């Protein structure tokens, strides 16, 4: 990282602070399902992934995220949300 890079503003989804990324996910409109899905699948922090899963309204994408999460560590943060939307 160069000195100038330190002064450039990072996008909110790339912040090192998970709380900032959760705030970013919370601020996304539901129409931004690609960004929400990316946060749910790819973020390193489980709090960010849970915040994104809570906003997912696409049952197929939610099922994909749940499968990915089970493979990651056996946890199922979106299980109850999936049951609500897929039933």
C-alpha positions as CSV (number, residue, x, y, z in Angstrom):
1,X,0.0,0.0,0.0
2,X,1.4,3.4,-1.0
3,X,1.2,6.5,1.1
4,X,-1.5,7.9,-1.2
5,X,-3.6,4.7,-0.9
6,X,-3.9,5.4,2.9
7,X,-5.7,8.7,2.2
8,X,-8.1,7.4,-0.5
9,X,-11.5,6.6,0.9
10,X,-12.3,2.9,0.7
11,X,-15.7,1.9,-0.4
12,X,-17.9,0.9,2.6
13,X,-18.0,-2.7,1.6
14,X,-14.2,-3.0,1.7
15,X,-13.6,-1.4,5.1
16,X,-11.5,-3.4,7.5
17,X,-14.0,-2.7,10.3
18,X,-16.8,-5.3,10.2
19,X,-19.2,-2.8,11.9
20,X,-18.7,-0.5,8.9
21,X,-19.5,-3.3,6.5
22,X,-22.6,-4.3,8.5
23,X,-23.7,-0.7,8.3
24,X,-23.1,-0.8,4.5
25,X,-25.2,-3.9,4.2
26,X,-28.0,-2.4,6.3
27,X,-28.0,0.7,4.1
28,X,-28.4,-1.3,0.9
29,X,-31.9,-1.2,-0.7
30,X,-33.4,-4.7,-1.3
31,X,-33.1,-4.1,-5.0
32,X,-29.3,-4.4,-4.6
33,X,-29.6,-8.2,-4.4
34,X,-26.2,-8.8,-6.1
35,X,-24.3,-6.7,-3.5
36,X,-26.3,-8.3,-0.6
37,X,-25.7,-11.8,-2.0
38,X,-22.0,-11.1,-2.4
39,X,-21.8,-9.9,1.3
40,X,-23.7,-13.0,2.4
41,X,-21.4,-15.4,0.5
42,X,-18.0,-13.7,0.6
43,X,-17.5,-11.5,3.6
44,X,-15.0,-12.9,6.1
45,X,-16.9,-11.8,9.2
46,X,-20.0,-13.8,10.2
47,X,-21.8,-10.7,11.5
48,X,-21.7,-9.2,8.0
49,X,-22.8,-12.4,6.5
50,X,-25.7,-12.6,9.0
51,X,-26.8,-9.0,8.2
52,X,-26.8,-9.8,4.5
53,X,-28.7,-13.1,5.0
54,X,-31.4,-11.2,7.0
55,X,-32.0,-9.0,3.9
56,X,-32.0,-11.8,1.3
57,X,-35.4,-12.3,-0.4
58,X,-34.4,-14.6,-3.1
59,X,-35.0,-18.2,-1.9
60,X,-32.6,-19.7,-4.4
61,X,-29.8,-17.3,-3.5
62,X,-30.5,-17.8,0.2
63,X,-30.3,-21.6,-0.2
64,X,-26.9,-21.2,-1.9
65,X,-25.6,-19.0,0.9
66,X,-26.8,-21.6,3.5
67,X,-25.0,-24.4,1.6
68,X,-21.8,-22.2,1.5
69,X,-22.0,-21.4,5.2
70,X,-22.5,-25.1,6.1
71,X,-19.4,-25.9,4.1
72,X,-17.5,-23.0,5.8
73,X,-17.9,-24.1,9.4
74,X,-21.1,-26.1,9.9
75,X,-23.1,-23.0,11.1
76,X,-26.4,-22.2,9.7
77,X,-27.1,-18.5,10.3
78,X,-29.9,-18.2,7.8
79,X,-31.8,-21.4,8.6
80,X,-34.8,-19.7,10.2
81,X,-34.9,-17.0,7.6
82,X,-34.9,-19.6,4.9
83,X,-37.7,-21.5,6.5
84,X,-39.8,-18.3,6.6
85,X,-39.2,-17.4,3.0
86,X,-39.2,-20.9,1.4
87,X,-42.2,-22.4,3.2
